[in-house]
Amino acid sequence: MSSRLVAGSVFRAGTVVWADFGATNGREQSGHRPAIVFVSDDFVDVVHEFTILIPCTRTDRGWNNHILLTGQTGLVTPTFAMTEQPRTIRTSRIERVLGRVDSTCLEIISRWMQVWLPEPARAH
C-alpha cells in the first residue's frame, strides 16, 4: 500500500499510519510517528471523528509487549507497537497511510491489548 493522504478515509484495524500525536506529558509518545489502527468494525461504524492508535517506536527495549511489526508495513526500519500506550485521537491527525501489518502481528497485538483490560465482573 503506498503512502497517501487520508482526508475522509475509514481506518480499519491493522492499518499502519503516520500520525501527529501532538504534545504530551512525561513518557507518553508525542510528535509525528508511525502507529497501528486498533479498532473494531463496530467502532468504525459508530465513531467517525476519532480512532484508536497504538504508537510505534524504532527503539527495541526488549519488552515482551513491544511487538515487532510484520507485513507490508511501509516502514524501512524495524518498528515496534507499544501496546501499553493506546491513544484515542481525531482522525484528522492521521497524515497518511503507510501499509498494513499481517494477521499474525495483529493477533499478537490484540492478545497484548487484552492483557491490559480488567477481567469481566463475575456474577455472584
N, CA, C and O atoms as CSV, one atom per row, in Angstrom:
chain,resi,resn,atom,element,x,y,z
A,1,MET,N,N,0.852,-1.164,0.000
A,1,MET,CA,C,0.000,0.000,0.000
A,1,MET,C,C,0.901,1.231,0.000
A,1,MET,O,O,1.801,1.333,0.834
A,2,SER,N,N,0.683,2.127,-0.883
A,2,SER,CA,C,1.533,3.312,-0.952
A,2,SER,C,C,1.034,4.391,-0.008
A,2,SER,O,O,-0.125,4.392,0.409
A,3,SER,N,N,1.937,5.311,0.320
A,3,SER,CA,C,1.557,6.440,1.169
A,3,SER,C,C,0.541,7.294,0.433
A,3,SER,O,O,0.654,7.506,-0.775
A,4,ARG,N,N,-0.438,7.777,1.154
A,4,ARG,CA,C,-1.440,8.642,0.541
A,4,ARG,C,C,-2.061,9.525,1.604
A,4,ARG,O,O,-2.015,9.221,2.796
A,5,LEU,N,N,-2.642,10.622,1.151
A,5,LEU,CA,C,-3.369,11.484,2.071
A,5,LEU,C,C,-4.645,10.781,2.480
A,5,LEU,O,O,-5.121,9.910,1.753
A,6,VAL,N,N,-5.209,11.129,3.612
A,6,VAL,CA,C,-6.278,10.329,4.176
A,6,VAL,C,C,-7.572,11.084,4.462
A,6,VAL,O,O,-8.421,10.566,5.188
A,7,ALA,N,N,-7.754,12.278,3.923
A,7,ALA,CA,C,-8.969,13.034,4.209
A,7,ALA,C,C,-10.195,12.184,3.878
A,7,ALA,O,O,-10.327,11.682,2.762
A,8,GLY,N,N,-11.082,12.027,4.848
A,8,GLY,CA,C,-12.311,11.278,4.637
A,8,GLY,C,C,-12.146,9.766,4.643
A,8,GLY,O,O,-13.110,9.052,4.364
A,9,SER,N,N,-10.967,9.255,4.948
A,9,SER,CA,C,-10.738,7.815,4.934
A,9,SER,C,C,-11.372,7.135,6.136
A,9,SER,O,O,-11.607,7.758,7.171
A,10,VAL,N,N,-11.643,5.841,5.978
A,10,VAL,CA,C,-12.080,4.981,7.067
A,10,VAL,C,C,-10.894,4.106,7.411
A,10,VAL,O,O,-10.299,3.491,6.526
A,11,PHE,N,N,-10.545,4.043,8.682
A,11,PHE,CA,C,-9.361,3.318,9.119
A,11,PHE,C,C,-9.757,2.029,9.814
A,11,PHE,O,O,-10.546,2.045,10.758
A,12,ARG,N,N,-9.210,0.909,9.349
A,12,ARG,CA,C,-9.510,-0.417,9.884
A,12,ARG,C,C,-8.337,-0.942,10.702
A,12,ARG,O,O,-7.200,-0.502,10.527
A,13,ALA,N,N,-8.617,-1.874,11.584
A,13,ALA,CA,C,-7.587,-2.470,12.436
A,13,ALA,C,C,-6.457,-3.041,11.595
A,13,ALA,O,O,-6.682,-3.690,10.573
A,14,GLY,N,N,-5.228,-2.781,12.052
A,14,GLY,CA,C,-4.052,-3.305,11.374
A,14,GLY,C,C,-3.433,-2.363,10.367
A,14,GLY,O,O,-2.356,-2.644,9.841
A,15,THR,N,N,-4.093,-1.248,10.086
A,15,THR,CA,C,-3.534,-0.273,9.156
A,15,THR,C,C,-2.399,0.474,9.853
A,15,THR,O,O,-2.545,0.924,10.990
A,16,VAL,N,N,-1.272,0.601,9.161
A,16,VAL,CA,C,-0.132,1.357,9.678
A,16,VAL,C,C,-0.255,2.769,9.115
A,16,VAL,O,O,-0.355,2.953,7.902
A,17,VAL,N,N,-0.248,3.754,9.990
A,17,VAL,CA,C,-0.413,5.144,9.578
A,17,VAL,C,C,0.716,5.994,10.145
A,17,VAL,O,O,1.428,5.580,11.060
A,18,TRP,N,N,0.865,7.179,9.587
A,18,TRP,CA,C,1.745,8.206,10.141
A,18,TRP,C,C,0.817,9.227,10.773
A,18,TRP,O,O,-0.057,9.778,10.104
A,19,ALA,N,N,1.007,9.483,12.075
A,19,ALA,CA,C,0.077,10.348,12.797
A,19,ALA,C,C,0.813,11.386,13.622
A,19,ALA,O,O,1.985,11.224,13.962
A,20,ASP,N,N,0.102,12.450,13.932
A,20,ASP,CA,C,0.611,13.513,14.793
A,20,ASP,C,C,-0.008,13.338,16.169
A,20,ASP,O,O,-1.189,13.624,16.365
A,21,PHE,N,N,0.790,12.866,17.123
A,21,PHE,CA,C,0.304,12.674,18.487
A,21,PHE,C,C,0.357,13.963,19.293
A,21,PHE,O,O,-0.113,13.999,20.431
A,22,GLY,N,N,0.925,15.024,18.717
A,22,GLY,CA,C,0.956,16.309,19.392
A,22,GLY,C,C,1.788,16.301,20.658
A,22,GLY,O,O,2.578,15.389,20.899
A,23,ALA,N,N,1.595,17.329,21.454
A,23,ALA,CA,C,2.314,17.458,22.727
A,23,ALA,C,C,1.720,16.493,23.743
A,23,ALA,O,O,0.514,16.249,23.756
A,24,THR,N,N,2.572,15.958,24.580
A,24,THR,CA,C,2.113,15.025,25.605
A,24,THR,C,C,2.810,15.346,26.920
A,24,THR,O,O,3.507,16.354,27.032
A,25,ASN,N,N,2.621,14.499,27.897
A,25,ASN,CA,C,3.172,14.708,29.229
A,25,ASN,C,C,4.070,13.520,29.595
A,25,ASN,O,O,3.694,12.371,29.362
A,26,GLY,N,N,5.225,13.776,30.153
A,26,GLY,CA,C,6.104,12.709,30.630
A,26,GLY,C,C,6.583,11.795,29.523
A,26,GLY,O,O,7.071,12.262,28.494
A,27,ARG,N,N,6.445,10.489,29.729
A,27,ARG,CA,C,6.955,9.495,28.783
A,27,ARG,C,C,5.929,9.081,27.737
A,27,ARG,O,O,6.165,8.137,26.983
A,28,GLU,N,N,4.788,9.777,27.680
A,28,GLU,CA,C,3.822,9.491,26.621
A,28,GLU,C,C,4.486,9.749,25.270
A,28,GLU,O,O,5.335,10.632,25.144
A,29,GLN,N,N,4.094,8.976,24.273
A,29,GLN,CA,C,4.652,9.160,22.940
A,29,GLN,C,C,4.046,10.405,22.307
A,29,GLN,O,O,2.831,10.603,22.318
A,30,SER,N,N,4.915,11.229,21.761
A,30,SER,CA,C,4.452,12.500,21.203
A,30,SER,C,C,4.969,12.666,19.790
A,30,SER,O,O,5.718,11.835,19.277
A,31,GLY,N,N,4.552,13.757,19.173
A,31,GLY,CA,C,5.055,14.132,17.860
A,31,GLY,C,C,4.539,13.257,16.740
A,31,GLY,O,O,3.578,12.504,16.900
A,32,HIS,N,N,5.202,13.374,15.601
A,32,HIS,CA,C,4.840,12.627,14.391
A,32,HIS,C,C,5.533,11.269,14.444
A,32,HIS,O,O,6.745,11.190,14.644
A,33,ARG,N,N,4.753,10.197,14.263
A,33,ARG,CA,C,5.324,8.859,14.351
A,33,ARG,C,C,4.371,7.851,13.715
A,33,ARG,O,O,3.190,8.140,13.522
A,34,PRO,N,N,4.894,6.660,13.389
A,34,PRO,CA,C,4.004,5.608,12.897
A,34,PRO,C,C,3.146,5.070,14.031
A,34,PRO,O,O,3.505,5.164,15.204
A,35,ALA,N,N,2.001,4.505,13.654
A,35,ALA,CA,C,1.077,3.933,14.627
A,35,ALA,C,C,0.235,2.860,13.933
A,35,ALA,O,O,0.136,2.822,12.706
A,36,ILE,N,N,-0.358,2.005,14.735
A,36,ILE,CA,C,-1.252,0.961,14.247
A,36,ILE,C,C,-2.678,1.334,14.633
A,36,ILE,O,O,-2.945,1.661,15.789
A,37,VAL,N,N,-3.590,1.287,13.673
A,37,VAL,CA,C,-5.007,1.478,13.979
A,37,VAL,C,C,-5.490,0.219,14.696
A,37,VAL,O,O,-5.249,-0.900,14.242
A,38,PHE,N,N,-6.175,0.418,15.823
A,38,PHE,CA,C,-6.649,-0.718,16.613
A,38,PHE,C,C,-8.090,-0.470,17.040
A,38,PHE,O,O,-8.352,-0.079,18.178
A,39,VAL,N,N,-9.011,-0.698,16.127
A,39,VAL,CA,C,-10.439,-0.520,16.387
A,39,VAL,C,C,-11.212,-1.668,15.736
A,39,VAL,O,O,-10.758,-2.265,14.760
A,40,SER,N,N,-12.370,-1.958,16.289
A,40,SER,CA,C,-13.248,-2.962,15.693
A,40,SER,C,C,-14.059,-2.327,14.561
A,40,SER,O,O,-14.162,-1.104,14.469
A,41,ASP,N,N,-14.625,-3.165,13.712
A,41,ASP,CA,C,-15.503,-2.645,12.666
A,41,ASP,C,C,-16.711,-1.946,13.275
A,41,ASP,O,O,-17.203,-0.969,12.711
A,42,ASP,N,N,-17.201,-2.434,14.426
A,42,ASP,CA,C,-18.322,-1.776,15.108
A,42,ASP,C,C,-17.944,-0.362,15.521
A,42,ASP,O,O,-18.751,0.557,15.384
A,43,PHE,N,N,-16.731,-0.174,16.025
A,43,PHE,CA,C,-16.247,1.157,16.394
A,43,PHE,C,C,-16.273,2.067,15.172
A,43,PHE,O,O,-16.775,3.189,15.238
A,44,VAL,N,N,-15.731,1.583,14.058
A,44,VAL,CA,C,-15.660,2.384,12.827
A,44,VAL,C,C,-17.055,2.774,12.352
A,44,VAL,O,O,-17.250,3.877,11.841
A,45,ASP,N,N,-18.031,1.874,12.517
A,45,ASP,CA,C,-19.400,2.152,12.070
A,45,ASP,C,C,-20.084,3.228,12.906
A,45,ASP,O,O,-20.987,3.911,12.421
A,46,VAL,N,N,-19.657,3.383,14.164
A,46,VAL,CA,C,-20.317,4.311,15.080
A,46,VAL,C,C,-19.544,5.616,15.258
A,46,VAL,O,O,-20.139,6.693,15.299
A,47,VAL,N,N,-18.226,5.520,15.362
A,47,VAL,CA,C,-17.397,6.683,15.661
A,47,VAL,C,C,-16.678,7.119,14.390
A,47,VAL,O,O,-15.918,6.345,13.809
A,48,HIS,N,N,-16.916,8.358,13.955
A,48,HIS,CA,C,-16.361,8.814,12.686
A,48,HIS,C,C,-15.229,9.825,12.829
A,48,HIS,O,O,-14.381,9.922,11.943
A,49,GLU,N,N,-15.198,10.569,13.911
A,49,GLU,CA,C,-14.178,11.611,14.080
A,49,GLU,C,C,-12.930,11.145,14.799
A,49,GLU,O,O,-11.910,11.834,14.779
A,50,PHE,N,N,-12.995,9.982,15.436
A,50,PHE,CA,C,-11.890,9.504,16.251
A,50,PHE,C,C,-11.503,8.090,15.852
A,50,PHE,O,O,-12.286,7.356,15.249
A,51,THR,N,N,-10.283,7.727,16.200
A,51,THR,CA,C,-9.836,6.348,16.073
A,51,THR,C,C,-8.884,6.062,17.226
A,51,THR,O,O,-8.406,6.980,17.892
A,52,ILE,N,N,-8.618,4.799,17.450
A,52,ILE,CA,C,-7.684,4.393,18.495
A,52,ILE,C,C,-6.411,3.919,17.812
A,52,ILE,O,O,-6.447,3.068,16.924
A,53,LEU,N,N,-5.284,4.480,18.239
A,53,LEU,CA,C,-3.986,4.133,17.668
A,53,LEU,C,C,-3.068,3.578,18.744
A,53,LEU,O,O,-3.153,3.950,19.914
A,54,ILE,N,N,-2.189,2.679,18.318
A,54,ILE,CA,C,-1.102,2.213,19.160
A,54,ILE,C,C,0.165,2.829,18.586
A,54,ILE,O,O,0.570,2.474,17.479
A,55,PRO,N,N,0.800,3.744,19.313
A,55,PRO,CA,C,2.017,4.376,18.793
A,55,PRO,C,C,3.143,3.357,18.654
A,55,PRO,O,O,3.173,2.339,19.345
A,56,CYS,N,N,4.052,3.653,17.759
A,56,CYS,CA,C,5.175,2.747,17.480
A,56,CYS,C,C,6.502,3.451,17.699
A,56,CYS,O,O,6.584,4.679,17.687
A,57,THR,N,N,7.536,2.648,17.901
A,57,THR,CA,C,8.884,3.149,18.120
A,57,THR,C,C,9.891,2.279,17.381
A,57,THR,O,O,9.638,1.101,17.127
A,58,ARG,N,N,11.025,2.861,17.040
A,58,ARG,CA,C,12.126,2.088,16.460
A,58,ARG,C,C,13.054,1.557,17.546
A,58,ARG,O,O,13.942,0.755,17.258
A,59,THR,N,N,12.864,1.988,18.782
A,59,THR,CA,C,13.718,1.565,19.890
A,59,THR,C,C,13.301,0.186,20.383
A,59,THR,O,O,12.169,-0.002,20.828
A,60,ASP,N,N,14.201,-0.764,20.306
A,60,ASP,CA,C,13.944,-2.120,20.811
A,60,ASP,C,C,14.359,-2.168,22.273
A,60,ASP,O,O,15.547,-2.259,22.581
A,61,ARG,N,N,13.387,-2.108,23.171
A,61,ARG,CA,C,13.660,-2.147,24.610
A,61,ARG,C,C,13.701,-3.579,25.140
A,61,ARG,O,O,14.008,-3.804,26.310
A,62,GLY,N,N,13.391,-4.541,24.277
A,62,GLY,CA,C,13.377,-5.924,24.715
A,62,GLY,C,C,12.161,-6.281,25.545
A,62,GLY,O,O,12.148,-7.320,26.205
A,63,TRP,N,N,11.136,-5.438,25.526
A,63,TRP,CA,C,9.928,-5.685,26.303
A,63,TRP,C,C,9.020,-6.632,25.514
A,63,TRP,O,O,8.843,-6.453,24.309
A,64,ASN,N,N,8.452,-7.622,26.172
A,64,ASN,CA,C,7.573,-8.582,25.501
A,64,ASN,C,C,6.346,-7.931,24.885
A,64,ASN,O,O,5.838,-8.405,23.869
A,65,ASN,N,N,5.869,-6.861,25.482
A,65,ASN,CA,C,4.652,-6.219,24.985
A,65,ASN,C,C,4.922,-5.220,23.857
A,65,ASN,O,O,3.981,-4.621,23.336
A,66,HIS,N,N,6.174,-5.031,23.474
A,66,HIS,CA,C,6.505,-4.221,22.295
A,66,HIS,C,C,6.626,-5.186,21.126
A,66,HIS,O,O,7.564,-5.981,21.059
A,67,ILE,N,N,5.679,-5.113,20.212
A,67,ILE,CA,C,5.526,-6.120,19.168
A,67,ILE,C,C,6.160,-5.632,17.869
A,67,ILE,O,O,5.808,-4.570,17.355
A,68,LEU,N,N,7.099,-6.418,17.344
A,68,LEU,CA,C,7.734,-6.101,16.067
A,68,LEU,C,C,6.681,-6.164,14.971
A,68,LEU,O,O,5.983,-7.167,14.827
A,69,LEU,N,N,6.571,-5.085,14.196
A,69,LEU,CA,C,5.590,-5.050,13.109
A,69,LEU,C,C,6.061,-5.924,11.957
A,69,LEU,O,O,7.209,-5.837,11.521
A,70,THR,N,N,5.155,-6.768,11.471
A,70,THR,CA,C,5.422,-7.605,10.313
A,70,THR,C,C,4.291,-7.435,9.312
A,70,THR,O,O,3.170,-7.084,9.679
A,71,GLY,N,N,4.593,-7.684,8.060
A,71,GLY,CA,C,3.618,-7.497,6.997
A,71,GLY,C,C,4.130,-6.436,6.047
A,71,GLY,O,O,5.320,-6.118,6.043
A,72,GLN,N,N,3.256,-5.901,5.261
A,72,GLN,CA,C,3.622,-4.844,4.321
A,72,GLN,C,C,3.353,-3.502,4.993
A,72,GLN,O,O,2.381,-2.813,4.685
A,73,THR,N,N,4.241,-3.152,5.919
A,73,THR,CA,C,4.031,-2.013,6.806
A,73,THR,C,C,4.348,-0.669,6.167
A,73,THR,O,O,3.853,0.366,6.614
A,74,GLY,N,N,5.168,-0.679,5.126
A,74,GLY,CA,C,5.600,0.578,4.523
A,74,GLY,C,C,6.736,1.235,5.287
A,74,GLY,O,O,7.131,2.354,4.961
A,75,LEU,N,N,7.264,0.560,6.294
A,75,LEU,CA,C,8.370,1.093,7.103
A,75,LEU,C,C,9.663,0.406,6.694
A,75,LEU,O,O,9.658,-0.781,6.368
A,76,VAL,N,N,10.772,1.144,6.707
A,76,VAL,CA,C,12.049,0.592,6.248
A,76,VAL,C,C,12.946,0.122,7.391
A,76,VAL,O,O,13.941,-0.559,7.144
A,77,THR,N,N,12.623,0.465,8.617
A,77,THR,CA,C,13.418,0.026,9.770
A,77,THR,C,C,12.527,-0.793,10.698
A,77,THR,O,O,11.313,-0.592,10.719
A,78,PRO,N,N,13.115,-1.719,11.472
A,78,PRO,CA,C,12.309,-2.469,12.440
A,78,PRO,C,C,11.586,-1.499,13.370
A,78,PRO,O,O,12.178,-0.564,13.910
A,79,THR,N,N,10.295,-1.749,13.539
A,79,THR,CA,C,9.435,-0.850,14.310
A,79,THR,C,C,8.550,-1.689,15.209
A,79,THR,O,O,8.101,-2.767,14.820
A,80,PHE,N,N,8.296,-1.189,16.427
A,80,PHE,CA,C,7.592,-1.943,17.449
A,80,PHE,C,C,6.331,-1.202,17.908
A,80,PHE,O,O,6.373,-0.001,18.177
A,81,ALA,N,N,5.211,-1.928,17.996
A,81,ALA,CA,C,3.970,-1.383,18.553
A,81,ALA,C,C,4.090,-1.380,20.070
A,81,ALA,O,O,4.421,-2.401,20.673
A,82,MET,N,N,3.822,-0.229,20.689
A,82,MET,CA,C,3.891,-0.079,22.145
A,82,MET,C,C,2.491,-0.298,22.725
A,82,MET,O,O,1.727,0.651,22.904
A,83,THR,N,N,2.169,-1.557,23.016
A,83,THR,CA,C,0.802,-1.896,23.392
A,83,THR,C,C,0.335,-1.267,24.702
A,83,THR,O,O,-0.862,-1.233,24.984
A,84,GLU,N,N,1.267,-0.775,25.492
A,84,GLU,CA,C,0.881,-0.152,26.773
A,84,GLU,C,C,0.430,1.294,26.606
A,84,GLU,O,O,0.040,1.927,27.588
A,85,GLN,N,N,0.472,1.837,25.378
A,85,GLN,CA,C,0.167,3.261,25.209
A,85,GLN,C,C,-0.905,3.554,24.154
A,85,GLN,O,O,-0.711,4.466,23.350
A,86,PRO,N,N,-2.025,2.825,24.120
A,86,PRO,CA,C,-3.048,3.167,23.114
A,86,PRO,C,C,-3.577,4.579,23.360
A,86,PRO,O,O,-3.666,5.040,24.498
A,87,ARG,N,N,-3.924,5.252,22.262
A,87,ARG,CA,C,-4.449,6.626,22.362
A,87,ARG,C,C,-5.625,6.792,21.417
A,87,ARG,O,O,-5.622,6.266,20.304
A,88,THR,N,N,-6.614,7.519,21.865
A,88,THR,CA,C,-7.713,7.920,21.000
A,88,THR,C,C,-7.392,9.308,20.477
A,88,THR,O,O,-7.149,10.233,21.253
A,89,ILE,N,N,-7.393,9.450,19.150
A,89,ILE,CA,C,-7.118,10.762,18.546
A,89,ILE,C,C,-8.127,11.033,17.439
A,89,ILE,O,O,-8.787,10.121,16.941
A,90,ARG,N,N,-8.230,12.286,17.071
A,90,ARG,CA,C,-9.075,12.674,15.936
A,90,ARG,C,C,-8.458,12.099,14.664
A,90,ARG,O,O,-7.238,12.107,14.501
A,91,THR,N,N,-9.294,11.606,13.775
A,91,THR,CA,C,-8.782,11.048,12.523
A,91,THR,C,C,-8.084,12.106,11.681
A,91,THR,O,O,-7.259,11.769,10.831
A,92,SER,N,N,-8.393,13.358,11.896
A,92,SER,CA,C,-7.731,14.432,11.137
A,92,SER,C,C,-6.241,14.532,11.481
A,92,SER,O,O,-5.489,15.189,10.761
A,93,ARG,N,N,-5.804,13.889,12.569
A,93,ARG,CA,C,-4.384,13.904,12.945
A,93,ARG,C,C,-3.591,12.781,12.260
A,93,ARG,O,O,-2.377,12.672,12.435
A,94,ILE,N,N,-4.285,11.960,11.490
A,94,ILE,CA,C,-3.604,10.942,10.694
A,94,ILE,C,C,-3.192,11.598,9.385
A,94,ILE,O,O,-4.024,12.135,8.654
A,95,GLU,N,N,-1.901,11.547,9.104
A,95,GLU,CA,C,-1.360,12.257,7.956
A,95,GLU,C,C,-1.319,11.418,6.689
A,95,GLU,O,O,-1.551,11.928,5.593
A,96,ARG,N,N,-1.019,10.110,6.840
A,96,ARG,CA,C,-1.007,9.243,5.652
A,96,ARG,C,C,-1.026,7.785,6.073
A,96,ARG,O,O,-0.671,7.436,7.199
A,97,VAL,N,N,-1.446,6.950,5.147
A,97,VAL,CA,C,-1.426,5.501,5.336
A,97,VAL,C,C,-0.107,4.987,4.795
A,97,VAL,O,O,0.311,5.353,3.697
A,98,LEU,N,N,0.554,4.123,5.584
A,98,LEU,CA,C,1.833,3.551,5.168
A,98,LEU,C,C,1.683,2.130,4.654
A,98,LEU,O,O,2.339,1.761,3.680
A,99,GLY,N,N,0.836,1.321,5.284
A,99,GLY,CA,C,0.686,-0.075,4.903
A,99,GLY,C,C,-0.210,-0.801,5.885
A,99,GLY,O,O,-1.121,-0.215,6.471
A,100,ARG,N,N,0.068,-2.119,6.060
A,100,ARG,CA,C,-0.713,-2.949,6.975
A,100,ARG,C,C,0.200,-3.967,7.641
A,100,ARG,O,O,1.179,-4.426,7.052
A,101,VAL,N,N,-0.135,-4.310,8.874
A,101,VAL,CA,C,0.529,-5.446,9.496
A,101,VAL,C,C,-0.192,-6.705,9.037
A,101,VAL,O,O,-1.351,-6.650,8.624
A,102,ASP,N,N,0.500,-7.845,9.112
A,102,ASP,CA,C,-0.144,-9.093,8.723
A,102,ASP,C,C,-1.041,-9.594,9.863
A,102,ASP,O,O,-1.013,-9.058,10.971
A,103,SER,N,N,-1.832,-10.628,9.570
A,103,SER,CA,C,-2.822,-11.105,10.537
A,103,SER,C,C,-2.171,-11.664,11.795
A,103,SER,O,O,-2.730,-11.524,12.883
A,104,THR,N,N,-1.001,-12.294,11.677
A,104,THR,CA,C,-0.313,-12.824,12.855
A,104,THR,C,C,0.107,-11.689,13.790
A,104,THR,O,O,-0.079,-11.779,15.003
A,105,CYS,N,N,0.668,-10.634,13.229
A,105,CYS,CA,C,1.086,-9.483,14.030
A,105,CYS,C,C,-0.119,-8.849,14.723
A,105,CYS,O,O,-0.052,-8.531,15.910
A,106,LEU,N,N,-1.218,-8.663,13.991
A,106,LEU,CA,C,-2.412,-8.061,14.577
A,106,LEU,C,C,-2.968,-8.942,15.694
A,106,LEU,O,O,-3.461,-8.428,16.698
A,107,GLU,N,N,-2.894,-10.253,15.530
A,107,GLU,CA,C,-3.368,-11.169,16.571
A,107,GLU,C,C,-2.525,-11.041,17.839
A,107,GLU,O,O,-3.067,-11.038,18.944
A,108,ILE,N,N,-1.212,-10.936,17.690
A,108,ILE,CA,C,-0.333,-10.777,18.858
A,108,ILE,C,C,-0.618,-9.447,19.561
A,108,ILE,O,O,-0.696,-9.396,20.789
A,109,ILE,N,N,-0.773,-8.383,18.790
A,109,ILE,CA,C,-1.113,-7.080,19.373
A,109,ILE,C,C,-2.442,-7.179,20.114
A,109,ILE,O,O,-2.573,-6.655,21.221
A,110,SER,N,N,-3.423,-7.840,19.520
A,110,SER,CA,C,-4.746,-7.990,20.147
A,110,SER,C,C,-4.645,-8.721,21.485
A,110,SER,O,O,-5.298,-8.337,22.455
A,111,ARG,N,N,-3.826,-9.772,21.536
A,111,ARG,CA,C,-3.660,-10.502,22.797
A,111,ARG,C,C,-3.069,-9.595,23.868
A,111,ARG,O,O,-3.512,-9.618,25.016
A,112,TRP,N,N,-2.070,-8.796,23.500
A,112,TRP,CA,C,-1.476,-7.885,24.487
A,112,TRP,C,C,-2.476,-6.830,24.932
A,112,TRP,O,O,-2.493,-6.452,26.103
A,113,MET,N,N,-3.304,-6.352,24.020
A,113,MET,CA,C,-4.291,-5.346,24.404
A,113,MET,C,C,-5.288,-5.928,25.400
A,113,MET,O,O,-5.777,-5.211,26.272
A,114,GLN,N,N,-5.596,-7.222,25.282
A,114,GLN,CA,C,-6.487,-7.878,26.244
A,114,GLN,C,C,-5.841,-7.981,27.625
A,114,GLN,O,O,-6.536,-7.934,28.639
A,115,VAL,N,N,-4.528,-8.121,27.668
A,115,VAL,CA,C,-3.814,-8.222,28.949
A,115,VAL,C,C,-4.072,-6.979,29.798
A,115,VAL,O,O,-4.188,-7.077,31.020
A,116,TRP,N,N,-4.163,-5.820,29.164
A,116,TRP,CA,C,-4.291,-4.559,29.897
A,116,TRP,C,C,-5.709,-4.294,30.399
A,116,TRP,O,O,-5.917,-3.398,31.216
A,117,LEU,N,N,-6.688,-5.066,29.916
A,117,LEU,CA,C,-8.079,-4.836,30.309
A,117,LEU,C,C,-8.430,-5.647,31.548
A,117,LEU,O,O,-7.894,-6.737,31.750
A,118,PRO,N,N,-9.336,-5.117,32.387
A,118,PRO,CA,C,-9.748,-5.884,33.569
A,118,PRO,C,C,-10.597,-7.081,33.150
A,118,PRO,O,O,-11.237,-7.066,32.099
A,119,GLU,N,N,-10.592,-8.107,33.979
A,119,GLU,CA,C,-11.435,-9.257,33.717
A,119,GLU,C,C,-12.893,-8.822,33.903
A,119,GLU,O,O,-13.189,-7.964,34.735
A,120,PRO,N,N,-13.798,-9.420,33.122
A,120,PRO,CA,C,-15.231,-9.069,33.291
A,120,PRO,C,C,-15.708,-9.403,34.707
A,120,PRO,O,O,-15.239,-10.352,35.335
A,121,ALA,N,N,-16.639,-8.604,35.178
A,121,ALA,CA,C,-17.194,-8.835,36.506
A,121,ALA,C,C,-17.877,-10.198,36.538
A,121,ALA,O,O,-18.592,-10.565,35.606
A,122,ARG,N,N,-17.658,-10.925,37.587
A,122,ARG,CA,C,-18.255,-12.244,37.720
A,122,ARG,C,C,-19.549,-12.137,38.525
A,122,ARG,O,O,-19.630,-11.414,39.518
A,123,ALA,N,N,-20.564,-12.885,38.062
A,123,ALA,CA,C,-21.850,-12.914,38.782
A,123,ALA,C,C,-21.664,-13.661,40.100
A,123,ALA,O,O,-20.935,-14.652,40.155
A,124,HIS,N,N,-22.311,-13.195,41.147
A,124,HIS,CA,C,-22.188,-13.840,42.467
A,124,HIS,C,C,-23.336,-14.760,42.693
A,124,HIS,O,O,-23.419,-15.398,43.742
